[in-house]
Amino acid sequence: MSLRTRLGCLLSAVLLLTPVLPADAAPARPQVHDLKTNTLDVTVPANTTATVRIPARDGSIDVQEIASGTCHFEAR
């Protein structure tokens, strides 16, 4: 098998294994609104969920599952 054929087979395998996501399935991106109070809003696209991990000052980590929509978090 020539190098060109092997590269073609490898490229085909990679394309088959790569998931195709719809355009609105972008990951949630937290946006910090107030740096003094350490608050943020997380917006999750429709038909998706996101896991948000927020470190607290006492060393613990809050884990929140968010379905589509917007959630507001405040530091404790």
Secondary structure, DSSP 8 states (H G I E B T S, - for coil): --HHHHHHHHHHHHHHHS----TT------EEEETTTTEEEEEEEEEEEEEEEEE-TTS-EEEEEEEEEEEEE---
